[in-house]
Amino acid sequence: MDGLMATRGTSSAVGGALAHRWLDPLASEDAQRWANLLGRTRHDFHHLPAYVALEAERLGGRGFALLVEDRRDPSRAALLPLILRALPASAACDAISPYGYPAPLFTSSSPSFESAAVEAFVTAMAARRVASAFVRLHPLLGCPEQALGRFGGVVEHGPTVWIDLQANEATQWAGYRGTHRNLIRRAGRDGLQVQFDEAFARLDEFYPVYAQTMDRVGASDMLSLSSSVSPAQDERRYLERLATLLRGRGFLALVEQQGQVIAGGVFTSCAGIVQYHLSGTATAWQRASPTRLMLDAVRRRQTARGDWRMHLGGGVGAKQDPLFRFKRGFSPHRGRFCSWRVIPCPDLHDRLVADWQAAGGSREAAGEFFPVYRAATNQQS
């Protein structure tokens, strides 16, 4: 990964008055500069330096943020979190967002600045020989789609669900599907209770129900950090490190029946946005609707604390599947989950695609997968 570190902290003139800098979340000065920009605009947990660093380790890359600043007007800046991944037998790399919605952030809504900043992002990536970049946009934080579309493609994947925590209680409750309200009331009558743990001291009680859920959906290696230990050990280690990051920025919500944890969720809380990040339910309690009760309790708690939005997300792979249908029963509000796909180095990208095709890759079989050269080939299937 040495090649991915070569230009950390360097800056150069880009787009006339704009300059860019690659910020390393593991370098204290860079992390502070990164945090300073976050303090100037609404953002989410996925934008935090420590989270980007953790996700980079999980994905086998190196975390950075591209910072673009206007040297004539210090109030105008933009930041793009990325994970750079080395390409085999090459000094080049490609880029992907951390898991979640770490969209580019802009401190100015000036269309001319947004366009120049996006151009600066692409120019900086091209200078670093980034073959392609896949960037997830945020359904609640507006992005300059027109500017992004000038230099790449903006692809809409599907809807997400969010709750307006600034609405009054009656309005929020009325936004629930009738069956959700009935099942929440029944869960309460059946003695289910929700407890909150901001210190993540009860992670040991949450992990078994989370692991059961991962086994049921066939995603036991979802949070893998390495291949040196078992998937279960890796998942546990990831959750422990995530919990460390979330102290003061999130919490555990645990559903209990007579003191026994039967369901739970990891929630993030950052700049007024509550995210439904991870959850699990014990197999024997799936029919008892503990997750509905948990989400309702979180909504009420965070409303009382003055938060802005509770984002439930969408379906698996952004599809309108049973998971999405479950979530949409909590609110009529929808977000659009989109991604930005850009090719900063077309020559490098085309060469990678040609090599991939020579190894048995099929564009038809790859479908909408991006970057296409990372899709499975016939030799891999």
Summary of the structure (lengths in Angstrom):
residues: 381
radius of gyration: 21.6
end to end distance: 27.3
largest distance: 65.2
contacts: 1239
relative contact order: 0.14
helix: 40%
strand: 27%
